[in-house]
Amino acid sequence: MKIIYMGTPDFAVPSLERLYEKYGVSLVCTNPDKPVGRKQIMTMSDVKKKAVELNIPVYQPKTLKSDEAFEYLSGYEPDYIVVAAYGKILPKRILDLPKYGCVNIHGSLLPKYRGAAPIQRAVLAGEKKTGITIMLMNEGLDTGDILAQKEYEIGENETSGEVFEALANMAPDILTDTLEKYSEGSITPVKQDDSLSNYAKMLTKEEALIDFSWDDKKIHDFIRGMNPWPVAYTFFDGKKIKIFDSGLTGERTFTEPGTLYSGTTAGSKENKLLLSCGNSLSLEILSVQPEGKKRMDAKSFIAGYLKNH
């Protein structure tokens, strides 16, 4: 089986490894190296790092719409092009190139959460389940026929980053099983019901500010949905403070929504870092990062920032 693999972030790495082990991978396509950090050091994508480690040829075109890209990929005569969070649009002539088609690994139960940030948007919405969809690609945005799906239950306190990792590790099994069965003709593609779709747009830093008129559950889902990026934030003593992790307490609070304070909860005599929410219930805050400081646990924040309040 001749496979071209297209992907960029760490989410796409486990599936690349499995395909390499089981079938071999002829070529990896990934985004060009880019400058990262304050020093703007040119950095390879996670997928490129793994491809180099496995000694797989790497192709990094700026676009797939050029004749050059089409001719280059055509030379590999692929049976499948497998795509996982690649970040580029595939034109029709490339979609039509492989013998069995282009197959996408998508981090949601399509048709729900089509788009660039399906995992984060599902967590932000407080969804109790998500999953992996293996689909045939067409010219639409995640609109192709479904080949297979597998559900994943989202834990009450799971962050987007944790769900990302879980789905990335779940994808290889369903992917390889699907490729084998589809090439044998034992899978019938299923059309998506467009009426059930919604769009999962990319997250931005601007939308990470917490709205304290929300209830405790919505704020909790917001905090874990924004972790690991861009991270939910508010202001404390006029300075920005990022909030990484929280937990529901179910306990009433008598302070203004948005107030950070220390207090005890039922069944515990230990002081905890609490946050007042719009429905007069408190959230326990587990880790924060004050502006200009390193990330710290709640106990450290209470000792260093709340002792004089």
N, C-alpha and C positions, 0 to 999 in steps of 0.2 A: 504494500500500500504506500503510495507516494503522497507525502503530506507537506504542504506549506503552512507554517504556523504564523499567525499575526497577533501580536499582543504587546503590551507595554508595561503595566504596573505589576506589583507582586501578586495580585489576584490571579494573573495568568501563568504564573510560574509552575505550580503543581501539575497542571494539565500538560504543559510542555514537557515536563520531566516524564510523565506517564506515557505520553505519545512516543517520546524518544526511546523509552525502555521497551515498549511493545511493538512498535512498527518502524522506528527510525523516523527522523524528520529531515526532509531534504533541504529546507531553507526556513530561516526565521526572518520575518519582517517586523520591524519595530520603529518607533519614532526616533528621529535624530537625537544625538547626544545634546544636552542643554546645560547652560550654566546654572549652578545651584549654590545657594548660601550667600553670605556677605562677601566672600572672596570670589564668587561667580566661577567656581571650578567646574569645568566641563565634565559632565557625569553621564554614564551609561544608564539606560533604563534597566529595571530589574530583570526583564526578559532577555535583554542583550547580555547582561552579566552571566545568566544561566546558559545561554547559547554558546558564549565564548568558553565557558567551563566545560561544556559538552562537545566542543569542537564542531558546532553546527555553523554553516555559512550564514552570515547576517547581511540583510539588505535594509537600508534606512532611507528610503526616498522621501522627499518633502511632500510629494503628492503621488497618488496612484492613477491620476487622470492622464498622465503623459504617455506618449507612444513608447518612450524608452522603458517605462515601468511595465507596460503591458508586454512588450517584447521580452523583457528580462524574465518575467514570471512565466510567460508561455514556454520558455525554454526548459522549464522543469516538468512540464506535462503532468500536473498534479491530479491525483484521484480526488483529493479533498483539499480545500483551503479551510483551515480551522481558525476562527477569530475569537479572541477573548480580550475585551477592553483595549482594543488597538488604538482607537482615537482618531481614525481617519475613515472617510467615506469610500466605499468600494464602488467604482463605476460598473455599469451593466456588463461591459465586455470582460471584466475580471470576475464578476459574479458568475458569468457563463463559462468561464475557463475550465474549472475542474470537471472531471468525469461525473462525479456524484453531486457536485455543487459546493457552495460555500456554507459552512456550518458555524453558527455562533453560539458561544456559551454566555448566557445572560443571567444575571443575579436577581431574578424575580420570577414569580409565577405568571408569565405572560398570559393574557394581554395587560395585566396590571403592571404599572411602573415601567413603561417603555422609556428609554432615554438614558442619559449619562450617569445618573446617580440613583439607581433603583434601590440599592441596599440602604443608603442613608435616608431616603425618602420614606421607605417602609418603616424604619425605626422611628423617625420623626412623627409619623402618623400613628404610632402606637400599635402597629400591626402585631398580631400574635404569631403569624407564620409568614414565611417567604419561601424561597427555594431556588433551584436551578432549572432553567429551561434550555434545552438543546433545540435549536431551530434552524431551518433552512433560510438563508438570507435572500432578500429581494431588495428592490430599490427603495422601499419604505424604511422608516425608522422602527426597527424591531417588530415589523409587521409580518414576517415570513411564517410559513407553516411550521407547526410544532412537531418535533420528532419524539421528544421525551421530556418528562418533568419529574422532579423529586422535591418533596416538601421538607422544610426545616422549621422547627418551632423556635421562636425568638424568646429568650428568657426575659423576665421582667426587668432585670438590671443590665442586660447585655448592651454593649455599645456597638456603634456601626463597625468599628474596627474589629471587634470580636466576631460579629456576624460575617464580615468580609472574610476573615480567616477560616471560619467554619465552612462557608460556601466554597471557598477556593479549594479546600481539602476534600470537599464532597464531590466536586465537579469531575475529577479524573475517572472515577468508576463509571458514572453515568455516561460520560463522553465516549469512552472506549467501547462500552457495551452498545451504544447507539450507532457509532460508526460501523461496527461489525454487522449489526443487524440490518441497518439501512442498505449497505452495499450488497447484502445477501437478498434484499427484497422482502424482508420480513417485518418492515415497519411501514405503515401507511401514514403519510403526513396529515396533520389535522389543521384545518384553517382556524385562525384566531377570530374571536367575536369582537369586532372593533368597538361595539357599543359598551364593552366592559373595560376599555382601555383608559389609562390616565398617563400623564407625562411626568417623568421624574427629571426635572431640570437640574443642572449642575449647581452645587452649593456655592455661595459666595461669602466672603468675610463680612460683608455688610449685613447679612441676615442673621448673624450669630448673636446679636444682642437679645438678651432675655426680656420678655414682656411679662411683668409681674402681675398683670391683670388676669393671667391664665391661672387655671387650677393646678394643684400639686402634680397630678398625673401628667398633664400636658407639659409642664416645665421639666419634669423628670425625663419624659420622652425626648424633649428638646435637647437636654444636656447630653444624654447618651447618644442621640442621633448626630450631634455635632462633634463627637469624639471619634476619631483623633484629629479631624480637621473640618472646619476652621476653629473649633472649640467655642462653646457658649461663653458669654462674658457679661459682666455687669460692671458697676463702678462702686468702689468703697473708699471713703474719704477723698473723693474726687479723682481717684486713680483707677485705671482699668484692672479688673481681676478676672482671670479665666477660671471657669468651673468645669472640671473634668468628669467627676463622678458624683452620683447622688443616690439616695434611697428613700422610698416612701415611709413615712412614720404613721400616718393616719391620725396624728394628734393636732389638736387645736392650738392656734397661736393668737396672741392678742397684740402683736406688733404690726406695724404698717407693712403691706406687701413690699417685698424687695429688701427687707431688713435682714442682715446677717447677725446672728447673736449666738451665744453659747447657752446651753441648757441641757437638762436631762430629759430622757424619754421613759415611757413605761418599761419597767423591768431592768432599767440600767441607772446606776447612780453616777456613772461617769459623764462628765460634761462633753457634749457633742456640739459640733458646728451646725446650726440650724438656719434655715431660710424660710421667711414668711411668704406664702403664696396668696393668690387672689381670692381663693375660697376659704381663707382663714385657717388653712392647714399648713403644717410645716414639712419641709424636706430636710433630710439629713444630708449635709455636704461632706464628701469624703476626701476630696483632694482639689487643691486650687493652685493658681500661680499668680501672685500679685505682680503688678507691673514692675519690670526691672529685676525681678527675683526668679529663683528656680521654683519648679513645681514642688509643693509640700503637702503633707497630710493635714487633716483637720486639727489634730492636736498641736502641731507646730504653728499653725495659723492662729489658733486661739491664744497660745502663749505669746506670740510675737506681735499680734495686731489687735486682739480684743481685750487684753488685760487692763487697758486704760479706758475702755469704753463703758 
